[in-house]
Amino acid sequence: MKFNYLQLSFKFEKWYELFPEMLNIFITLNPKRISNFLNS
C-alpha cells in the first residue's frame, strides 16, 4: 500500500512539473483565444 502511494505521489509530482510547460505551449499556440478569453 505504501509503495503504491509513493508511486502515485511521484507521478503526481511529475505531472505537476510538466503542467506549467503544457500551459506555456497552449498559451503560445493560442494567444488570440487566450486574450479573448481573458477579455470576456
C-alpha distance matrix in Angstrom:
0.0 3.8 5.4 5.2 6.2 8.7 9.9 10.6 12.4 14.2 15.5 16.5 18.4 20.1 21.2 22.4 24.4 25.9 26.8 29.9 31.1 30.9 32.6 35.3 35.9 36.2 38.7 40.6 41.0 41.9 43.9 46.3 43.7 41.9 45.1 46.2 42.9 43.3 47.0 46.5
3.8 0.0 3.8 5.5 5.0 6.2 8.6 9.8 10.6 12.2 14.3 15.2 16.4 18.4 19.9 20.8 22.5 24.4 25.5 28.3 29.6 29.8 31.5 33.9 34.9 35.4 37.6 39.5 40.2 41.2 42.9 45.5 43.2 41.1 44.2 45.5 42.3 42.5 46.2 46.0
5.4 3.8 0.0 3.8 5.4 5.1 6.2 8.6 10.0 10.5 12.4 14.2 15.3 16.6 18.4 19.8 21.1 22.8 24.2 27.2 28.0 28.3 30.3 32.5 33.2 34.0 36.4 38.0 38.5 39.9 41.8 44.5 42.3 40.3 43.5 44.9 41.9 42.2 45.9 45.9
5.2 5.5 3.8 0.0 3.8 5.4 5.0 6.1 8.6 9.7 10.5 12.2 14.1 15.3 16.5 18.1 19.9 21.1 22.3 25.5 26.4 26.2 28.2 30.7 31.1 31.6 34.2 35.9 36.2 37.4 39.5 42.0 39.6 37.8 41.1 42.3 39.2 39.7 43.4 43.2
6.2 5.0 5.4 3.8 0.0 3.8 5.4 5.0 6.2 8.5 9.9 10.5 12.2 14.2 15.3 16.2 18.3 20.0 20.8 23.8 25.2 25.1 26.7 29.3 30.2 30.5 32.8 34.8 35.4 36.3 38.1 40.6 38.2 36.1 39.3 40.6 37.4 37.6 41.3 41.1
8.7 6.2 5.1 5.4 3.8 0.0 3.8 5.4 5.2 6.1 8.6 9.8 10.5 12.3 14.2 15.1 16.4 18.4 19.8 22.5 23.7 24.1 25.9 28.1 29.1 29.9 32.0 33.7 34.6 35.8 37.4 40.2 38.1 35.9 39.0 40.6 37.6 37.7 41.4 41.6
9.9 8.6 6.2 5.0 5.4 3.8 0.0 3.8 5.6 5.1 6.2 8.6 9.9 10.6 12.4 14.1 15.4 16.7 18.3 21.3 22.0 22.1 24.3 26.5 27.0 27.9 30.3 31.8 32.4 33.8 35.7 38.5 36.4 34.4 37.7 39.2 36.4 36.7 40.5 40.6
10.6 9.8 8.6 6.1 5.0 5.4 3.8 0.0 3.8 5.4 5.1 6.2 8.6 9.9 10.6 12.2 14.2 15.4 16.2 19.5 20.6 20.3 22.1 24.7 25.4 25.8 28.2 30.0 30.5 31.6 33.5 36.1 33.7 31.8 35.1 36.4 33.4 33.8 37.5 37.4
12.4 10.6 10.0 8.6 6.2 5.2 5.6 3.8 0.0 3.8 5.4 4.9 6.1 8.6 9.7 10.2 12.2 14.2 15.0 17.7 19.2 19.6 21.0 23.4 24.6 25.1 27.1 29.1 30.0 31.0 32.5 35.2 33.1 30.8 33.9 35.5 32.5 32.5 36.2 36.4
14.2 12.2 10.5 9.7 8.5 6.1 5.1 5.4 3.8 0.0 3.8 5.4 5.1 6.3 8.7 9.7 10.6 12.5 14.2 16.8 17.7 18.4 20.4 22.3 23.2 24.3 26.4 27.9 28.9 30.3 31.9 34.8 33.0 30.8 33.9 35.7 33.0 33.0 36.8 37.3
15.5 14.3 12.4 10.5 9.9 8.6 6.2 5.1 5.4 3.8 0.0 3.8 5.4 5.1 6.2 8.5 9.8 10.6 12.1 15.3 15.9 15.9 18.1 20.3 20.8 21.7 24.1 25.6 26.2 27.6 29.5 32.3 30.3 28.4 31.7 33.3 30.6 31.0 34.8 35.0
16.5 15.2 14.2 12.2 10.5 9.8 8.6 6.2 4.9 5.4 3.8 0.0 3.8 5.4 5.0 6.0 8.5 9.8 10.3 13.4 14.8 14.8 16.3 18.8 19.8 20.2 22.4 24.3 25.1 26.1 27.7 30.4 28.3 26.2 29.3 30.9 28.0 28.2 32.0 32.2
18.4 16.4 15.3 14.1 12.2 10.5 9.9 8.6 6.1 5.1 5.4 3.8 0.0 3.8 5.4 5.0 6.2 8.7 9.9 12.1 13.6 14.5 15.9 17.8 19.3 20.3 22.0 23.7 25.0 26.2 27.5 30.5 28.7 26.3 29.3 31.2 28.5 28.3 32.1 32.7
20.1 18.4 16.6 15.3 14.2 12.3 10.6 9.9 8.6 6.3 5.1 5.4 3.8 0.0 3.8 5.4 5.1 6.3 8.6 11.1 11.5 12.4 14.6 16.2 17.1 18.4 20.5 21.7 22.8 24.5 26.0 29.1 27.6 25.4 28.5 30.6 28.1 28.2 32.0 32.7
21.2 19.9 18.4 16.5 15.3 14.2 12.4 10.6 9.7 8.7 6.2 5.0 5.4 3.8 0.0 3.8 5.3 5.1 6.0 9.3 10.1 9.9 11.9 14.2 14.9 15.7 18.0 19.6 20.4 21.7 23.4 26.3 24.4 22.4 25.7 27.4 24.9 25.2 29.0 29.5
22.4 20.8 19.8 18.1 16.2 15.1 14.1 12.2 10.2 9.7 8.5 6.0 5.0 5.4 3.8 0.0 3.8 5.5 5.2 7.5 9.5 10.2 11.1 13.3 15.0 15.7 17.2 19.1 20.5 21.5 22.6 25.6 23.9 21.3 24.3 26.3 23.7 23.4 27.2 28.0
24.4 22.5 21.1 19.9 18.3 16.4 15.4 14.2 12.2 10.6 9.8 8.5 6.2 5.1 5.3 3.8 0.0 3.8 5.7 6.7 7.7 9.6 11.1 12.2 13.8 15.4 16.8 18.1 19.8 21.3 22.3 25.6 24.4 21.8 24.6 27.0 24.8 24.4 28.1 29.3
25.9 24.4 22.8 21.1 20.0 18.4 16.7 15.4 14.2 12.5 10.6 9.8 8.7 6.3 5.1 5.5 3.8 0.0 3.8 5.7 5.3 6.4 8.7 10.0 10.8 12.5 14.4 15.5 16.7 18.5 19.9 23.1 21.9 19.7 22.8 25.1 23.0 23.1 26.8 27.9
26.8 25.5 24.2 22.3 20.8 19.8 18.3 16.2 15.0 14.2 12.1 10.3 9.9 8.6 6.0 5.2 5.7 3.8 0.0 3.9 5.3 5.1 6.1 8.5 9.9 10.5 12.2 14.1 15.3 16.3 17.7 20.7 19.1 16.8 19.9 22.0 19.7 19.7 23.5 24.4
29.9 28.3 27.2 25.5 23.8 22.5 21.3 19.5 17.7 16.8 15.3 13.4 12.1 11.1 9.3 7.5 6.7 5.7 3.9 0.0 3.8 5.4 4.9 6.0 8.6 9.7 10.4 12.1 14.1 15.2 15.8 19.0 18.0 15.3 18.0 20.5 18.5 18.1 21.7 23.2
31.1 29.6 28.0 26.4 25.2 23.7 22.0 20.6 19.2 17.7 15.9 14.8 13.6 11.5 10.1 9.5 7.7 5.3 5.3 3.8 0.0 3.8 5.3 5.0 6.3 8.6 9.9 10.5 12.3 14.2 15.2 18.7 18.0 15.8 18.6 21.2 19.8 19.7 23.2 24.7
30.9 29.8 28.3 26.2 25.1 24.1 22.1 20.3 19.6 18.4 15.9 14.8 14.5 12.4 9.9 10.2 9.6 6.4 5.1 5.4 3.8 0.0 3.8 5.3 5.1 6.1 8.6 9.8 10.5 12.1 13.9 17.0 15.8 14.1 17.4 19.4 17.8 18.4 21.9 23.0
32.6 31.5 30.3 28.2 26.7 25.9 24.3 22.1 21.0 20.4 18.1 16.3 15.9 14.6 11.9 11.1 11.1 8.7 6.1 4.9 5.3 3.8 0.0 3.8 5.4 5.0 6.1 8.5 9.9 10.5 11.6 14.6 13.3 11.0 14.1 16.4 14.6 14.8 18.4 19.6
35.3 33.9 32.5 30.7 29.3 28.1 26.5 24.7 23.4 22.3 20.3 18.8 17.8 16.2 14.2 13.3 12.2 10.0 8.5 6.0 5.0 5.3 3.8 0.0 3.8 5.4 5.2 6.1 8.6 10.0 10.4 13.9 13.6 11.4 13.9 16.7 15.7 15.5 18.8 20.7
35.9 34.9 33.2 31.1 30.2 29.1 27.0 25.4 24.6 23.2 20.8 19.8 19.3 17.1 14.9 15.0 13.8 10.8 9.9 8.6 6.3 5.1 5.4 3.8 0.0 3.8 5.5 5.0 6.1 8.5 10.1 13.4 13.1 11.8 14.7 17.1 16.4 17.0 20.1 21.7
36.2 35.4 34.0 31.6 30.5 29.9 27.9 25.8 25.1 24.3 21.7 20.2 20.3 18.4 15.7 15.7 15.4 12.5 10.5 9.7 8.6 6.1 5.0 5.4 3.8 0.0 3.8 5.4 5.2 6.0 8.3 11.1 10.0 8.9 12.2 14.1 13.1 14.3 17.3 18.5
38.7 37.6 36.4 34.2 32.8 32.0 30.3 28.2 27.1 26.4 24.1 22.4 22.0 20.5 18.0 17.2 16.8 14.4 12.2 10.4 9.9 8.6 6.1 5.2 5.5 3.8 0.0 3.8 5.5 5.2 5.5 8.8 8.5 6.6 9.3 11.9 11.4 11.8 14.7 16.5
40.6 39.5 38.0 35.9 34.8 33.7 31.8 30.0 29.1 27.9 25.6 24.3 23.7 21.7 19.6 19.1 18.1 15.5 14.1 12.1 10.5 9.8 8.5 6.1 5.0 5.4 3.8 0.0 3.8 5.7 5.8 9.4 10.3 9.3 11.3 14.0 14.3 14.7 17.2 19.2
41.0 40.2 38.5 36.2 35.4 34.6 32.4 30.5 30.0 28.9 26.2 25.1 25.0 22.8 20.4 20.5 19.8 16.7 15.3 14.1 12.3 10.5 9.9 8.6 6.1 5.2 5.5 3.8 0.0 3.8 6.2 8.8 9.1 9.5 11.9 13.7 14.1 15.5 17.7 19.2
41.9 41.2 39.9 37.4 36.3 35.8 33.8 31.6 31.0 30.3 27.6 26.1 26.2 24.5 21.7 21.5 21.3 18.5 16.3 15.2 14.2 12.1 10.5 10.0 8.5 6.0 5.2 5.7 3.8 0.0 3.8 5.5 5.3 6.1 8.6 10.0 10.6 12.2 14.2 15.6
43.9 42.9 41.8 39.5 38.1 37.4 35.7 33.5 32.5 31.9 29.5 27.7 27.5 26.0 23.4 22.6 22.3 19.9 17.7 15.8 15.2 13.9 11.6 10.4 10.1 8.3 5.5 5.8 6.2 3.8 0.0 3.8 5.6 5.1 6.1 8.6 9.8 10.5 12.1 14.3
46.3 45.5 44.5 42.0 40.6 40.2 38.5 36.1 35.2 34.8 32.3 30.4 30.5 29.1 26.3 25.6 25.6 23.1 20.7 19.0 18.7 17.0 14.6 13.9 13.4 11.1 8.8 9.4 8.8 5.5 3.8 0.0 3.8 5.4 5.2 6.1 8.5 9.8 10.5 12.2
43.7 43.2 42.3 39.6 38.2 38.1 36.4 33.7 33.1 33.0 30.3 28.3 28.7 27.6 24.4 23.9 24.4 21.9 19.1 18.0 18.0 15.8 13.3 13.6 13.1 10.0 8.5 10.3 9.1 5.3 5.6 3.8 0.0 3.8 5.5 5.1 6.1 8.6 9.9 10.6
41.9 41.1 40.3 37.8 36.1 35.9 34.4 31.8 30.8 30.8 28.4 26.2 26.3 25.4 22.4 21.3 21.8 19.7 16.8 15.3 15.8 14.1 11.0 11.4 11.8 8.9 6.6 9.3 9.5 6.1 5.1 5.4 3.8 0.0 3.8 5.4 5.0 6.1 8.6 10.0
45.1 44.2 43.5 41.1 39.3 39.0 37.7 35.1 33.9 33.9 31.7 29.3 29.3 28.5 25.7 24.3 24.6 22.8 19.9 18.0 18.6 17.4 14.1 13.9 14.7 12.2 9.3 11.3 11.9 8.6 6.1 5.2 5.5 3.8 0.0 3.8 5.3 5.0 6.0 8.6
46.2 45.5 44.9 42.3 40.6 40.6 39.2 36.4 35.5 35.7 33.3 30.9 31.2 30.6 27.4 26.3 27.0 25.1 22.0 20.5 21.2 19.4 16.4 16.7 17.1 14.1 11.9 14.0 13.7 10.0 8.6 6.1 5.1 5.4 3.8 0.0 3.8 5.4 5.1 6.1
42.9 42.3 41.9 39.2 37.4 37.6 36.4 33.4 32.5 33.0 30.6 28.0 28.5 28.1 24.9 23.7 24.8 23.0 19.7 18.5 19.8 17.8 14.6 15.7 16.4 13.1 11.4 14.3 14.1 10.6 9.8 8.5 6.1 5.0 5.3 3.8 0.0 3.8 5.5 5.4
43.3 42.5 42.2 39.7 37.6 37.7 36.7 33.8 32.5 33.0 31.0 28.2 28.3 28.2 25.2 23.4 24.4 23.1 19.7 18.1 19.7 18.4 14.8 15.5 17.0 14.3 11.8 14.7 15.5 12.2 10.5 9.8 8.6 6.1 5.0 5.4 3.8 0.0 3.8 5.6
47.0 46.2 45.9 43.4 41.3 41.4 40.5 37.5 36.2 36.8 34.8 32.0 32.1 32.0 29.0 27.2 28.1 26.8 23.5 21.7 23.2 21.9 18.4 18.8 20.1 17.3 14.7 17.2 17.7 14.2 12.1 10.5 9.9 8.6 6.0 5.1 5.5 3.8 0.0 3.8
46.5 46.0 45.9 43.2 41.1 41.6 40.6 37.4 36.4 37.3 35.0 32.2 32.7 32.7 29.5 28.0 29.3 27.9 24.4 23.2 24.7 23.0 19.6 20.7 21.7 18.5 16.5 19.2 19.2 15.6 14.3 12.2 10.6 10.0 8.6 6.1 5.4 5.6 3.8 0.0
